[in-house]
Amino acid sequence: VSPSRYTFNIILKILSRSNSNDAAAKADDLLREMDDMPSVSPDSFSYGTCIIAWGRSKERNKFERVVELMNRFVGALEREKVNQTNGISVFNSVLSVCYHNSSFEFKAAARETADIAMQKLLKTKGIQPDITTYSSYFKILQGDVPADDALVKDVFARCMDAGFVTKEI
């Protein structure tokens, strides 16, 4: 009997909540194992949960690992190995990691990773930002934006066009 995606996702969720020093690496290994199996493939929940595991880790390179996972997800989308359904949740997981790791020590890396995620999202066919995406992105910026930042202007214009501008944004 082969484990199902549901079983793998439960284990990934447990690892994402673990305080173990190697939980994120174990989650990443499990995600790769899923990807290599012919009978089970990861979904957006799998990728998002693994991203959250890296975000909770104490690893110094956590943002690089988060970007690498996001890129793996987009690659899987392009190869049609994963469904677009709820794909925005993967990008929202990246932004969540950035927001929750925006202390002075990680602020620059969090901002850079958030920008990379938004750029990648805007180029990914079939997935559109939602209110959570915009809200998270602008929370990360927290007014720390040069007046000529083209990406931020583009994202804000898209947010306005989508009707998602709120008091919070």
Number of C-alpha atoms within 10 A of each C-alpha: 3 8 10 12 17 14 11 20 22 13 16 27 19 14 24 24 15 15 13 12 12 16 21 29 17 18 27 23 13 20 22 14 14 21 17 12 11 7 11 16 19 24 25 20 19 25 26 26 27 32 31 24 28 28 25 20 21 13 14 9 12 21 23 13 19 26 19 13 21 24 14 14 25 22 13 18 19 14 9 10 15 18 14 18 11 12 24 19 21 26 27 24 24 29 31 23 24 29 21 14 20 16 11 9 9 15 17 13 18 26 20 14 20 27 19 15 24 23 13 16 22 15 11 14 12 12 16 13 20 14 15 15 22 20 18 20 26 21 16 21 17 9 8 9 11 8 8 8 9 10 13 18 13 12 18 18 13 16 20 13 10 13 10 17 16 10 5 7 16
